[in-house]
Amino acid sequence: MAWKPIYESEQLSLIVDDDKQVAMLEVSSGGFVPSYITFHWSEQELAEIIQALQNAQQELKGNRA
């Protein structure tokens, strides 16, 4: 399994798994006993998520005016 860390923060980890050809986003609830959820996205699903995030960013920029 070839995992490549792409992004790390206190509550988010983005990893690419070369073997399974997926991107994994792990989200932690934080706190003393954190809970985790992991999303597994194919290249196509990742492209759709990126587009949705860019759309959300544009909406937020539009609301600042």
C-alpha positions, -999 to 999 in steps of 0.1 A, spaced: 0 0 0 15 33 -11 -1 61 8 11 96 0 1 123 25 -11 155 7 -25 177 34 -25 176 72 -42 197 98 -55 192 133 -87 176 121 -82 168 84 -59 144 66 -58 140 28 -40 110 15 -36 94 -19 -36 56 -21 -17 47 -53 -27 10 -50 -64 16 -48 -63 47 -70 -83 67 -45 -80 99 -25 -89 96 12 -101 124 34 -101 116 70 -120 139 93 -116 139 131 -140 153 156 -111 163 178 -114 163 216 -103 138 242 -118 108 224 -120 117 188 -143 100 163 -132 96 127 -149 94 93 -130 86 61 -142 94 26 -127 74 -3 -130 92 -36 -121 80 -71 -105 104 -95 -139 113 -110 -155 117 -76 -126 139 -65 -130 161 -96 -167 165 -87 -159 174 -51 -132 199 -62 -157 216 -86 -184 217 -58 -158 233 -34 -148 259 -60 -185 267 -66 -190 271 -28 -159 294 -27 -173 315 -55 -207 318 -37 -189 330 -6 -169 355 -26 -201 368 -41 -217 372 -7 -189 396 4 -198 423 -21 
